[in-house]
Amino acid sequence: LLLGACSSSNSLSGAKASYVAQVDPICRDLQGQVGDLGQDPAKQAADIQAAVNKNKGVKEPSEDSERADLFIASLTNTYLSLQDVDQARQVNDTTRAATALTGAQSNAKKAAAAAKLYGMKECAQPL
């Protein structure tokens, strides 16, 4: 019974499977670029923004589109928060930088959770 439940939750088909097949490699590449969030926020923000733009170029199926939208929105908020970390550090505002980094980490977790619910594997790995 447990095996059946596991296999059915991991099986994707049709447009949804096609979407995941196109988006997961983008996430795999991103995983190799990012490192620890906040380590190099300007570069990380640019890398995540580029991945978001690539993901937006993939036609989203109507099936579970809300989760796919949540994934993209959370990744977008991650790179915006990292841009804020970078800007705050440039003006030595450590409180703002710490708050922005917490936001980036939180949004990255939300993106991974949305990806996992959608059925993605690579994108479900936290940044």
N, C-alpha and C positions, 0 to 999 in steps of 0.2 A: 504494500500500500504506500509506504513512504517513497519507494523508488518511483512509483507512478506519479506521485505528487511532485517529486523533484524534476523528473524528466518533462512533465507537462509545463512547468513554470519556466523551464529553460528553452523550450522550443518556440521558435519564431517562424512565421511564414509570411509569404507574400510581400507586400510593400513595406511592412514593418521590418522584416528580415533584411530587405534590400537597404533600407535606411541605416540600420545598425551596421551592416557590412561596409557601408561607406563612411560612417561617422567614427566607428571604433578605431580604425587606423589613424585618424587625425588625433584622437586622444592618446593613442600609443606613442606617436611622435612627440606630442606635447609632454607626456610623462617624462620622456628622456631629456627634455629641455629645461623644465621648471626647477627642479631641486627643492630645497626648503623654502616655503613661502616667506617672503620678506628678506631673503638673503641678497637678492639683486632685484628690487621691486620694479625698476624701470624696464629692465629686460624681460622680467617675468610678465609684466603687464602687456608688453608688446607681443610676446609669444602667445599669451592667452587670447589677446585680441585677434591675432592672425588666425588662431584655431577657431574662434567664434565665427569669424568671417567665412572661413572654409565650411564650417558646419551650416551656416545660413545658406550657402550655395547648394546644399543637398536638399532636394525636394522632400518635404516632410509628408508622410502619409497621414490621412485623416484619422487613422486608428491611433488612439492614445496621444493625439497631438498636444494635449495639455501638458503631459509629462515631458514631452520633447521640448515644448516651449519653456517649461520650468527649468529644464536642464540648461538651455541656451541663456535664459535670463539670469540664472545663478552664476554661470561662467562669466557673463557680461559684468555682473556686479563684482565678481572676483577681480577682474582686471581693473575696473574703476577704483576699487578699494586699494589695489596695489599702486595705482597712479597717485592716489592720495598719500599713501605711505611714502612714496618717493618725494613728493612735493613737501610733505611735512618734515622729512629728514633734511631737505635742502635748506629749510629755514630753522632748523634745530628745535622743532616743536615735537618733543618726545611723547607728550601725552596724546596729541593728535595722531602721531605715527602709530603708537601702540593701539589706539582705538581702531584706526583704519586696518591694521594688520589683523586684529581680532575679527573685523568684518570680512576681510578677505578669506580668512580661514573658515569662518562660518559659511560663507557663500560657496566655497569650494566643497565643503561637506554636503551642502544642499544639492549642489550639482551632481555629486557622486551618488547621493541617495535617489535623486530623480532618474539618473541613468540606470541605476540598478533596478528600480521599479519598471522601467521601460524595457529592460531585457538586454541592455548593453553590458559588455564585460570590461573592456579597457576603460571606458568612460566612467565606470562604476568604481574605479580605483581612485582614492582621494589624492589630490595634488599635494 
